[in-house]
Amino acid sequence: MLPTDKTPPAPDPTQLQVIRTYGPGRFMIGEREWREPVLVTAAFTVPWAVTRADQVAPENLAPLQKAEAPIEFLVLGCGPRSLFIAADIRARLKSAGLALEVLDTGSACRTYNVLLAENRRVAAALVPV
């Protein structure tokens, strides 16, 4: 890579936060099981302080600011089915630099993993099924 290249280095594959499985009320991310809503990036997973996906807001996504490279793409997993996210919330997320994709949680997990494998600056905000 040339010194002027702005592409972030690929994360260490042994440390990637890959979503291994999901099921009723749980996620297996990396080597840890989670039984609550979570925010996931390539480098870390943390609890997400919401009870429903339509509560998404820049304020409760603040932990994503800890990512080494700025997150560009947010995959929102809404539970068993996709939900409508209000236009004003979408606009606030867009102004914060986040492209939003709203899906059911299963589809969100798969989409996150594909984008992660492509070395994209992706995060997932997931509510368990």
C-alpha positions in Angstrom: 0.0 0.0 0.0 1.3 3.4 -0.8 1.7 5.9 2.0 -0.8 8.2 0.4 -3.5 5.5 0.2 -6.4 6.4 2.4 -7.8 2.9 2.6 -7.8 1.7 6.2 -5.7 -1.5 6.9 -7.7 -4.7 7.0 -8.5 -5.7 10.6 -6.7 -8.7 12.1 -8.9 -11.6 10.9 -8.4 -13.5 14.1 -10.0 -10.6 16.0 -12.9 -9.8 13.7 -16.4 -9.5 15.2 -18.1 -11.9 12.8 -21.7 -12.8 13.6 -21.5 -16.5 13.8 -25.1 -17.3 14.7 -28.3 -15.7 15.8 -31.5 -17.1 17.2 -34.4 -16.3 19.5 -33.1 -13.7 21.9 -29.4 -14.2 21.2 -26.3 -13.7 19.1 -23.0 -15.5 18.9 -20.5 -12.8 17.9 -16.8 -13.8 17.7 -16.4 -16.1 20.7 -19.1 -14.5 22.9 -22.8 -14.9 23.3 -25.0 -11.8 23.6 -28.6 -11.9 24.9 -29.5 -8.2 24.3 -29.5 -5.6 21.5 -25.9 -5.0 20.3 -23.7 -2.7 18.2 -21.1 -4.5 16.2 -18.1 -3.3 14.3 -15.1 -5.2 12.9 -13.2 -4.5 16.2 -15.8 -4.6 19.0 -19.3 -5.5 20.1 -21.1 -3.6 22.8 -24.6 -3.6 24.3 -27.0 -1.2 22.5 -29.3 0.8 24.9 -32.6 0.3 23.0 -35.5 -2.0 23.3 -36.8 -1.5 19.7 -35.0 -0.8 16.4 -37.1 2.3 15.7 -35.4 3.9 18.7 -32.2 4.2 16.6 -30.7 7.7 16.9 -27.2 9.3 16.6 -27.2 9.6 20.4 -27.5 5.8 21.1 -25.1 5.0 18.4 -22.3 7.0 20.1 -20.2 3.9 20.9 -19.6 3.6 17.1 -17.5 6.7 17.3 -14.8 4.5 19.0 -14.2 2.7 15.8 -10.6 3.2 14.4 -11.9 4.3 11.0 -15.2 6.2 10.7 -18.2 3.9 10.1 -19.8 4.6 6.7 -22.6 2.0 6.6 -25.0 1.0 9.3 -27.0 -2.2 9.0 -30.0 -2.0 11.3 -31.5 -5.4 12.3 -35.1 -4.8 13.5 -36.0 -8.2 14.9 -38.3 -10.6 13.0 -39.2 -8.0 10.3 -38.0 -4.7 8.9 -39.5 -1.5 10.4 -40.2 1.9 9.1 -37.5 4.4 10.3 -38.8 8.0 10.3 -37.4 10.4 7.7 -36.1 12.8 10.3 -34.0 10.0 12.0 -32.7 8.8 8.6 -31.7 12.4 7.8 -29.9 12.8 11.1 -28.0 9.6 10.5 -27.1 10.7 7.0 -25.9 14.0 8.3 -23.7 12.1 10.7 -22.1 10.3 7.7 -24.0 7.0 8.1 -25.8 5.3 5.2 -28.6 3.2 6.7 -29.9 -0.2 5.5 -33.0 -1.4 7.4 -33.6 -5.2 7.4 -34.9 -8.0 9.6 -32.2 -9.2 12.0 -31.3 -12.3 10.1 -30.8 -10.4 6.8 -28.9 -7.7 8.7 -26.5 -10.3 10.2 -25.8 -11.8 6.8 -25.4 -8.4 5.2 -23.0 -7.2 7.9 -20.8 -10.3 7.5 -20.6 -9.9 3.7 -19.7 -6.2 4.0 -17.1 -7.0 6.7 -15.5 -9.6 4.5 -15.2 -6.9 1.8 -13.3 -4.8 4.3 -16.0 -2.1 4.3 -16.4 0.3 7.2 -19.6 -1.3 8.4 -21.4 -1.6 11.7 -24.6 -3.4 12.7 -27.2 -2.3 15.2 -29.1 -5.4 16.1 -32.2 -6.2 18.0 -32.6 -10.0 18.8 -35.3 -12.0 17.0 
